[in-house]
Amino acid sequence: MKTKYFDLKNKRALISGGAAGIGSSIVEHLCEQGAEVYFFDIDKQEAKKTINKIKKKKFKIPIFVNCDVKNIKKYKSSILKIIKKNGPIDILINNASNDQRHSLEEITERYWDDRISLNLKHYLFAIQTVKKSMIKNKGGSIINLGSVSWVRGAVMFPAYSTAKAGIHGLTRSLARDLGKHNIRINSIAPGSIATDRQSKLWLKPKFKKRNIEKSGFKKTIIT
Ligand SMILES: NC(=O)c1ccc[n+]([C@@H]2O[C@H](COP(=O)([O-])OP(=O)(O)OC[C@H]3O[C@@H](n4cnc5c(N)ncnc54)[C@H](O)[C@@H]3O)[C@@H](O)[C@H]2O)c1
């Protein structure tokens, strides 16, 4: 560990999509800082891998909740159960998403609803569910994982990109409402991050090369 953030110790954090990719890394690093971490995911196998990795490193062990965030009723009641049993939430990280490629022509009404459900809808309902407990706690921090995809006009997934644009709108729309309760809300817009899924599916040499060229750097931090 490079830095110790003492104010994260024992903070109660919820993360959606924490079994793999960026979410798994967030889970690991919060555990390293001694936070009390709960992560929601549908991938039991990846969740197990994340927990085992954390156990090996002797960090605080996170709790996995097997939950599809598209099932808003179940997702909300799982969050409320944690609050009831353990106390208010300090940190919410909305992260679960899926960037499956699709063209405009391929989008059916059902697929559109599914993409919005998976890439935007649950963010709002998770915020709505933790708000009361954060107010009771006299503050909190909410972080929404967005994307640069819609800013740079990426063509390979219009429904995903639209949802990601919505996340930034959602963040700004709620900032004043939550801010008066000392709840910070921010969104992060990652560029191309070489997670296992990205490396396996999309980060082929041609795409990598184009990313490096567009970044303006000769070398890249993508490994
Ligand atoms: N990796 C990138 O290059 C990149 C770029 C821009 C933005 N982002 C954003 O960062 C965040 C994390 O991306 P990532 O690349 O780590 O993704 P990933 O696909 O590697 O991981 C996503 C996690 O979400 C889980 N998940 C998917 N559907 C779910 C559901 N219905 N219910 C519960 N969990 C579910 C998956 O099982 C997985 O563990 C996302 O919001 C994504 O849009 C990533």
The ligand as an ORCA input file, in Angstrom:
! r2SCAN-3c Opt
* xyz 0 1
  N     -13.288     -0.543    -18.617
  C     -13.418      0.559    -19.365
  O     -12.682      0.768    -20.335
  C     -14.477      1.590    -19.014
  C     -14.507      2.771    -19.757
  C     -15.456      3.728    -19.449
  C     -16.353      3.516    -18.426
  N     -16.312      2.362    -17.715
  C     -17.318      2.206    -16.645
  O     -16.700      1.713    -15.472
  C     -17.586      0.836    -14.786
  C     -16.929     -0.514    -14.596
  O     -16.601     -1.044    -15.886
  P     -15.725     -2.356    -16.050
  O     -15.005     -2.212    -17.332
  O     -14.983     -2.654    -14.802
  O     -16.885     -3.459    -16.268
  P     -16.795     -5.064    -16.153
  O     -17.726     -5.578    -17.202
  O     -15.395     -5.534    -16.151
  O     -17.423     -5.320    -14.712
  C     -18.769     -5.021    -14.478
  C     -19.248     -5.779    -13.257
  O     -20.662     -5.545    -13.154
  C     -21.307     -6.800    -12.944
  N     -22.669     -6.754    -13.472
  C     -23.072     -6.750    -14.783
  N     -24.392     -6.796    -14.855
  C     -24.864     -6.814    -13.576
  C     -26.174     -6.882    -13.013
  N     -27.255     -6.925    -13.780
  N     -26.283     -6.877    -11.657
  C     -25.176     -6.843    -10.859
  N     -23.929     -6.800    -11.353
  C     -23.777     -6.790    -12.689
  C     -20.462     -7.799    -13.714
  O     -20.715     -9.124    -13.299
  C     -19.065     -7.299    -13.374
  O     -18.611     -7.829    -12.172
  C     -18.862      0.777    -15.626
  O     -19.796      1.690    -15.129
  C     -18.391      1.179    -17.015
  O     -19.418      1.745    -17.783
  C     -15.398      1.391    -18.000
*
